[in-house]
């Protein structure tokens, strides 16, 4: 790849930039003059976004759970940016829904590998470039990290873990000029609903007759509610605008909501008792 350094250039790296929220963030930042480097899953995503951005976005097929691959990606980006990075959007994530008892531990481990250890690998790989630019990290999270839902344990737990790491990173790197912001996302209309529906269907298909007897009715109610919430959620492009706002806001917020539903949940967690939060969980998933 040829060098792209220009006077006054701003550079951003985004994980999970090939589709959904990450894609809209990439296009939004490109429209503001950033040169974007991101990860994607398929050659089609890479070609599509390069064309849609007029060449302002360069995507790489990179599994963030592969630490050597992440380091190679970070070195390749550094070669394009003189080793400087203004913004890192840690957005990649997966979802493993289902009753915890029925989920293979390897599936839960995989979610943590992506949502936690992969995210840590990316942050660590780009910290030298962020230090050089006195840049900013935006960790995309979810409101279920604050109000965990039945049948959504791995997602809420892994995102909550990454929020803790983001908070600690914030304290450890602020003395060298790096800000860390947690963007707590609500439900969104992205490619996510279709992926979520497929993940829910796989979980239901994998359950044994005994597990269906124990959890089937409640899990079906959860499935219907979750699919409905995502399909009626905030438009991905609007969520992307909010994430970009948080990425550029000065002074930065340590944590902020993305979407009215996320804002409402965060307020409820602060104000409601444990019993009231339990009732809210059941209401949200259709089990009240």
N, C-alpha and C positions, 0 to 999 in steps of 0.2 A: 504493500500500500504506500502511496506517496504521502509526504508530509502535508498537513493541512493548516499549519500554524499561520495565522494572520495577526496583524496588529489589533489589539483589543479583543481577540477571540475569547469566547467563553465556551467551556467544554463541560459536558454532562455524560455520565454513564448511568444506564438504566437496566436493571435485570427484569426479565419477563416483558421485554418491549415489543415482542412480535404480534401481540394481540391484546384485546381488551383495554383495561386501564393503562397498562404500560405503553401500548401503541399510541393512545390519545395523549399521554404525557409527552411522549417523544415528539409527536407532531406539534403539540402546543409549544414546547421549548424551541423546536426548530423554527417556528414562526416568529419567535422572539430573538432569533439570531444565534442561538446556541448551535454548536456542532455536537451531534449526539452519537454516542457509541452504546450499543445495547446487546443483550442476549436474546436469542429466539430459538424455537424448536425445529422449524422446518425451512427448507430452501425457499418454499413459497412465501413464507412470512418475510424472509430476508429480502427477496426481490420486490414484494409488494410495498414494503415500507420505504425501501430505497427510492422507488419510483414515486410514491405518494409524497415524499419529502423533498423531491427534487435533488436527491443526493446528499441532503444534509444529515441523514441518519445512516450510520453504518452498523449493521447487525452482524453478530457472530453466533454460530451454533456452539453453545457452551453449556455443559451440564454443571451447574454451580455446586453440586455435591462432589465434583471431581476437583480437588484442590489444585493439583498441578495444572489442569486446564484453566482454572480461574486465574492462576498466576501468569500463565501464557497470555490470556486475554488482557490482563492488566498491563503486561509489558508491551503488548501490541498497541494498546491505547496510548500508553506513555510515549511510544515512539512517534505517535501522530500529534502529540500535544506538548512536546518538550517537557514531559514528566509532570504536567500540571493538570489538576482537575478541580473545577469550580463546584461541581454538584454531583452527588451520588444518590440516585433514587433506588432504594432497596425494595423492589416491588414483587419479585417472583414468589410464588407460593402455591401450595396444593391443598386439597381438601380431602379428608378421609372420614366421611360421616358413618354413623352407626352406633349401636349399643356397644359399649367398651368390651363387654364380655364376649361379643361375637367377632370382634376385629382381630385379625392376625397381628401378633406383636410386630412382625416384620413390616406390616403396613403402617403401623404407628411410628415405628423407627424411621421409615422412609419419609413420613411427613416432617419429623424433626430434622432429618438430614437436609431436607430442602429448606424448610421455614426457619430453622435455627442455625444449624452448622454450615449450610451453604451460604446463608446470609452473613454469618461471621467471617467465612472465608473471603467473601467479596469485600467486605469492609476492610479487613486486614490488608488485602492485596492493594487497595487503593489509598490507604492512609498516607503513604509518602507523597503521592500526588496531591491529595487534599491538603496536606500540611504546606506544601509549596504554594498553593493558591489561597491558603486560608479559607478553604471551601466549606461546604455544608453537606451533611448527610440527612436524607429524609427516609425514615423507616416507615413503610406502609404497613399498618396493622389493621385490626378489626375490633368492632365493639364487643364481640364475643370474648375477647381477652379480658373484658371488664365484667361482663355478665354472662358467664359460661352457660351454654344451653345443653339440655339432655340430647344425646345422640350427636353431639358436635364437639366431643371432648378433645380429640387430638388437635383440631384447628385452634380452639380457644387456648389450650394449654401451650401449644408451640408459639402462638403469637404473643401470649403473655410472657413467655420466657424471653422472646426476642425484645419485648418492650423493656424488660429488666436490663438486658444487655445494652440496649440503646441508651437507657438512663445512665448506666455506668460508663459507657463510652463517652457520653456527654461530659461527665465530670473529668474523665481522664484526658480528653483531648482539647478541652476548651482553652487550656493554658497555652496551646500552640495555635489558637485562632480558628479551630474547627467547631462549628455549631452542629448539634444533633437535634432533629425534630421528629417526633412520632406523629404520623398522620393516621388517626383512628377512623377508618372508613366504615360507612354504613352499607346498606344493600345497594347494589348497582345493576343497571342494565348493561351488561357487557357480554362477552363470550362466556362469562361465568355461569349463567343459568343453565345453558345446555350442558356444560361440563359437570355442573352440580347434579343435574337430573341424571346424567349417565352414572356418576359416582353413587348416587342413591340407589339407582336400579341395580348396580353391581352388588351393593351390600345386601339388598333384599334377596337377590338371586342366590347369594352365597350362604344365606342363613339356613340352618337345618330346620326340619319340622318342629323340633322342640324349641328352638330359638324363635321361630315364628309364633309359636304358642305363647311364649313369654313376652315377646316384644313387638310382634307384628302389627297389632292394631295401633299401638302408640307410635311406632316408627312410621307407619303409613300417614298418621296425622301430622307428624313432624315433616315428612316428605312434602305433603301438600302445602303446608305453611311455608316451608323454606323456598320451594319453587315459586310460590306466589309472591313472597317478599322480594326475591331477586328480580322477578319479571316486572315488578312495579316499582323498583328502586330508582335511585338517582341515575340519570343518564351518564354514561361513562365520560362523555366529553365535559360535562359539568363537574364531575368528580375530579377529572384531570385538571381543570382550571383551578379548583380549590387546592389541589396538591401543589401546583405551580405557584400559587399565591403563597403558600406556606414555605415553599422553597426559596422565595425571594423576599419574604417579609423581614423588615428590620424595625425594631429588634425582633429576633426570632422567638417563637413560642416553643416551649419544651414539648408540649403535647397539645394537639387540637383536633377537633372533629372534622370529618368530611361527610357532609350530608345532615339533614335535619334529624333523621332517625338516630344516627350516631350521637348527635348532640343531646337528644332526649334521653337516650340510654345512659350516657355519662352523667347527666344531671340526676337521673333516678338512682344510680348507684351511690352517688354522694349523699342523697337525701333520705333514701328509704331504708327501713330496717331489714334484717336478714329475712324475716318472714315475708315481708312485702316484696323483696327481691325474688324469693322463691315463687310467690304467686305470679309475679311478672314473667318469670321464665316459663311457667306452665301455660300462661296465657299466650305468650309469643308462639309456642310450638303447638298450640291447639289441644292442650291436655288439661285445661282448667275445668 
